[in-house]
Every structure is written in C-alpha cells, then in structure tokens.
C-alpha cells in the first residue's frame, strides 16, 4: 500500500473511531443521568461531526477518544453484576414517551385519515408515520408476498425521504452544504420524535443518516466505515439487537445499497436506459443481501419482488412527503391538510393496488428450503447473481452465470416434480378434504364439480398450497363460521375466487372490513342463520346454528355457523368452534339425525358435550389441529369418547391432509402421512 493511500485511510479511520467512542460515551451518560434518547442524538451529532470535520482535528479527536474510553472503562467497573429482568425484555417504564405536541400531531393525523377509502387509506398512516394498525390481513399478506412491507414500516427509506426533502428545500433557499446537512439532521430528529423513538425507528434513522452523509460527502465508499461505526454504537447501546432479525435486515439492506446499487446500475445501463437500471439496481441490491435472512422468517422466494418495488417504489416518497405535510399543517391550516392528505392518498392507493395485483400473479411466491440450509442456499444464489453481473473477469462472469442458470432450472424442475407428485398422489372422487393448515380450520367440500370451503385457516400460504394440490381455482361457496384468526386469517388466498359467501356475525370493525373486501371482490354475502339452505352439486346443505332465539350465542365460538351437509352417500356435520353450552342449545333447537362424518368442534378441545356425539353416532371424527399446539388439542377426553363409539379419528397434526371418499361399501379415509 502506498503512503498516500495509507494517509487517506487514516484520515477516514481516525474520525470514525472517534465517533464510535463519542457516541458510546453519550449513550453511557444517558444511562447515568437519564434521557438516553437525547444524549444518544447528541452523541450521533457529535460523532458524525467528527467524521465530517475530523481530518482537521486529528489530535483533538484522538485525545478525546482515549479520555472517553477511560471513562467508559470506569463506568463498566461500576456496572451491577445482577439484573432481575432478562436483558432482551423491554421494560415499559424505560421506554421514551413522546412529547405532547408529537402525540397531538399523530392523533390528529389518524383522525383525518380515517375517512380515506380503499387500500390507500390503510397504507397512508404507515407510509407517513409508521402506523400500520389499519392494515387489513389481506393487504398485509399481499405486501409480504411481493416484498413491499418495508414501505409501510418506518425504515431507512422513510427517514432518507424526509432528510433529502428538507435538504432539497434548503438548497432551493440558497443554503450551503453544511447548513443543508444541519437542516436535514434536524428534520430527521423531529421525524423520529413524531413517529416515536422506538428502537426500530432509531435504527432506521441511523441507517438513513449513514447513507445520506456518504452521498452528501460525495464518497459512497465512506458509507461502509460509517455503517460499521453505527452498528458498533447501536450494539454498545443494546447488544441484544445483534440477534434481532429486524436489526440484521436493516444493516443488510443499507450495506447492499452502499456496496452494489451504483455498480449494478452502471452494469444494467449497458442494456437499458440508466433511469431504468437505477430503478432495478436499488431494490435488487437490497433484496440480494436481505433474502438469506428473510428465508429464516418465511421459506418463500418472492418471484415478482423486484418488479413490485420498481412499480410501487416511486410512489412511496410522494405518499410519505404529503402524509407528513398533512400531519404538520392539519392543525394550523385544516383545508391545506385535507388537500395534502388526498394528494398523498393517490400514491398510497397506487402502492396498495400494485401489491394486491402483483400478489395475484401466477407463482407469486415459490417454495424454498427452510432453516439455516435455506439461508445458505439463498446466500449462494445472491453471490452468483452479483458475480455474474459485477465480476471483472469475463470468464468468472460466465462461470457464475452458468451456475445461476443451472440452479434456477434445477429449482424449477424440482418444484414441478414435487408439485406433480403431490397432486398425482391425491385420490379422485373425494367429497371432503381437510386441509393441513396448522392450528385452524380449512375444509373443502366437493360434489359434481362444485366446491365449497369452510373457513380459511390462519395463513393464506397454507390454504393456497392445499387448493393448488386439490386442483381448485374457483369456489361456489365460502363459509366463514366466525372471525377468529385461525378461521379467517387465510382469506386473502380466495379473494376474487368466491361466488357466494355465508358468514357469521361480525364482532368489530376489522371483521366488517374483511366482509367488505370479500364483497368488493365479487362474492355475494349472506348471513349464516338457522334455516338457510342450498345445494352444492348433488349435495344439500343446511345451516343449523346460530339461532335467533339465543342472542347471547351469535358471535365468537358460541355463534359458529354450523353446517349439515347431506351427500348422496352420507351425511356430515361441521361444528366450527362450538362449546358445550352452545352444543346443548343446538340439540334443543334442531333434531339431529345420525351423522356419518363430524368435524369435531373447536379442534378437539375439552369443552364438548358427550350427549351430542352419542346422539349423532359418527363413524368418522375429523380433527383439524396444529402439530404441537399450545392448547393440547385434541384432548384425550374427546378422543376416548369417539373411540368408545367405534369412530375413527384422523387428525391433521399427525396425518396431514385428510380426504373422505365415498365408495360402494361405505366410506374410506385417505391421509397424507
């Protein structure tokens, strides 16, 4: 290494090292004297000032670094040796409370945006102030499927938008470089206070600051030492963030943008316009570094993630800026706040519509190997992509491009074979299919080419996989027995695929929102009450419960829509989550016939009526239950009761998917395992 390059490295390394020490000292002062957030922000300002002006202050920074390190060691010696609470637990009394003005701004903004319609109304609070409480289950699933969830959380992108916007405005007003940076940092601190200085928000602010300063200095390469300094400082503040996936993803995305966004954009610009190359390079570089860790959360590969980010990404800054303007000016100028709110709603609606549309594309997400092996495999793929595009040697690029092509073809072939074997192994002519969706219900009925689904399980992915294996793309009927998450959480999997829906009594605004979305997708809704009946192919169905004579049993588990389905060959009863009291009331309301197949109530809980099962004398008792669930379902009491009636008791936690198949000699039960 030459003397010149060594000097440059020292000029960068010394102030960075000093900034780490100064930041750590500020945070320790916060622990000693209180108000850690304020001291932390002071430390950030001092530390980053050291980075910017450090080359002129080497001696002073070096000396101050040793002094603060000494104080740091003295403080460590005085640390207590015992702590009652676990170090990763958050103590409510230690969390920083937002000032009244910030609370009032947030509350006013949420009140204003409550009148906004559609998915834009759900997304705008998240885009502006990080409030995702209005996000519906279906929209949240769509956002996850296409890798757009980072837009709704307060991330480094939101912080960067705020900082960049203020710096651009300051530049238009004629401010100098340093004044613009100060204005941007001030705006960032105010933004953090408004959205509440939670750990995730502080992390996002630090990461955004790193990127902005690196670009402001015109030295993107300096971003990596800055990133390293921020990581060290944050981990000195809270070492347990090192094992928190949110922290890892934040650091990975920032590193990806710093390291690969510009090289990738230059490379892609050889085949497309530069603006298009830059639009692809930014989300691609972040996703390549984050994907190995995302696999640990969900072993799925988003097929259209980069495409969705390209389409929706440009709208995010507009929604964030106008959402924040609404938040800031709604009190002093209500009419201007209304105008800004509706302008911000338009890009938010665009983002939500993009997520829903792209998530419904065929093969929107593909299966992947789970666990550490899946993460390592994803890291290998990311490495191949980067080397195939950025390696200097043409030979190296060809080698890794070939490896990537071979891997992708092999992966697609393996998925095809697995799906083909899975589908081909399922018997035909079944009448009842109990999907293995974990701790929840999702039961499919079939008769003469018509299909009905009773409940949707907890997660859309599990239901989608089950329907795909069964070869079902359209449902004649959907029955939502009640609105617990383990019965309606997977609704997004069938949105737009239902002709008629029979639903229980909604309990709150969230339930009504689900029904509104279902109706908007084209389904005709009917309330499931006693006496409602109809046909499904050659089968006849009838609602037995809830009954209007029992108003205290119309919602929740006691109000589960109970369905009697008479196939030409046998009768079946689906009890939802009815408990003992509602089962006894059901028997007083209707005369139950002999039942061949019963879906045991509430996943086989202990809250059952022996009298009901003795009256219906089932031959098959179906259990839809999750493996190793914390409730201990199914309970031994109901299993023993059914065995005493000589009923067979297939269960999804042990047997996987369950099929009931009528034949000439009666009924046969097929199980996946």
C-alpha positions, 0 to 999 in steps of 0.5 A: 500500500502506498503512503498516500493511500495509507494517509487517506485511510487514516484520515477516514479511520481516525474520525470514525473511531472517534465517533464510535467512542463519542457516541458510546460515551453519550449513550453511557451518560444517558444511562447515568443521568437519564434521557438516553434518547437525547444524549444518544442524538447528541452523541450521533451529532457529535460523532458524525461531526467528527467524521465530517470535520475530523481530518482537521482535528486529528489530535483533538479527536484522538485525545478525546477518544482515549479520555472517553474510553477511560471513562467508559472503562470506569463506568463498566467497573461500576456496572451491577453484576445482577439484573432481575429482568432478562436483558432482551425484555423491554421494560415499559417504564424505560421506554421514551414517551413522546412529547405532547405536541408529537402525540397531538400531531399523530392523533390528529393525523389518524383522525383525518385519515380515517375517512380515506377509502380503499387500500390507500387509506390503510397504507397512508398512516404507515407510509407517513408515520409508521402506523400500520394498525389499519392494515387489513390481513389481506393487504398485509399478506399481499405486501409480504408476498411481493416484498413491499412491507418495508414501505409501510414500516418506518425504515431507512427509506422513510427517514432518507425521504424526509432528510433529502426533502428538507435538504432539497428545500434548503438548497432551493433557499440558497443554503450551503452544504453544511447548513443543508446537512444541519437542516436535514439532521434536524428534520430527521430528529423531529421525524423520529420524535413524531413517529416515536423513538422506538428502537426500530425507528432509531435504527432506521434513522441511523441507517438513513443518516449513514447513507445520506452523509456518504452521498452528501460527502460525495464518497459512497465508499465512506458509507461502509466505515460509517455503517460499521461505526453505527452498528458498533454504537447501536450494539454498545447501546443494546447488544441484544439487537445483534440477534434481532432479525429486524436489526440484521435486515436493516444493516443488510439492506443499507450495506447492499445499497452502499456496496452494489446499487451504483455498480449494478446500475452502471452494469444494467445501463449497458442494456437499458436506459440508466433511469431504468437500471437505477430503478432495478439496481436499488431494490435488487441490491437490497433484496440480494443481501436481505433474502438469506435472512428473510428465508429464516422468517418465511421459506418463500422466494418472492418471484415478482419482488423486484418488479413490485418495488420498481412499480410501487417504489416511486410512489412511496416518497410522494405518499410519505412527503404529503402524509407528513405535510398533512400531519404538520399543517392539519392543525394550523391550516385544516383545508391545506391538510385535507388537500395534502392528505388526498394528494398523498392518498393517490400514491398510497392507493397506487402502492396498495393496488400494485401489491394486491395485483402483483400478489395475484400473479401466477407463482407469486411466491415459490417454495424454498428450503427452510432453516439455516440450509435455506439461508445458505442456499439463498446466500449462494444464489445472491453471490452468483447473481452479483458475480455474474453481473459485477465480476471483472473477469469475463470468464468468472462472469460466465462461470457464475452465470452458468451456475445461476442458470443451472440452479434456477432450472434445477429449482424449477424442475424440482418444484414441478416434480414435487408439485406433480407428485403431490397432486398425482398422489391425491385420490379422485372422487373425494367429497371432503378434504381437510386441509393441513393448515396448522392450528385452524380450520380449512375444509373443502367440500366437493360434489359434481364439480362444485366446491365449497370451503369452510373457513380459511385457516390462519395463513393464506400460504397454507390454504393456497398450497392445499387448493393448488394440490386439490386442483381448485381455482374457483369456489361456489361457496365460502363459509366463514363460521366466525372471525377468529384468526385461525378461521379467517386469517387465510382469506386473502388466498380466495379473494376474487375466487368466491361466488357466494359467501355465508358468514357469521356475525361480525364482532368489530370493525376489522371483521366488517372490513374483511366482509367488505373486501370479500364483497368488493371482490365479487362474492355475494354475502349472506348471513349464516342463520338457522334455516338457510339452505342450498345445494352444492352439486348433488349435495344439500346443505343446511345451516343449523346454528346460530339461532335467533332465539339465543342472542347471547350465542351469535358471535365468537365460538358460541355463534359458529355457523354450523353446517349439515351437509347431506351427500348422496352417500352420507351425511356430515356435520361441521361444528366450527368452534362450538362449546358445550353450552352452545352444543346443548342449545343446538340439540334443543333447537334442531333434531339431529339425525345420525351423522356419518362424518363430524368435524369435531368442534373447536379442534378437539378441545375439552369443552364438548358435550358427550350427549351430542356425539352419542346422539349423532353416532359418527363413524368418522371424527375429523380433527383439524389441529396444529402439530404441537399446539399450545392448547393440547388439542385434541384432548384425550377426553374427546378422543376416548369418547369417539373411540368408545363409539367405534369412530375413527379419528384422523387428525391433521397434526399427525396425518396431514391432509385428510380426504373422505371418499365415498365408495360402494361399501361405505366410506374410506379415509385417505391421509397424507402421512 
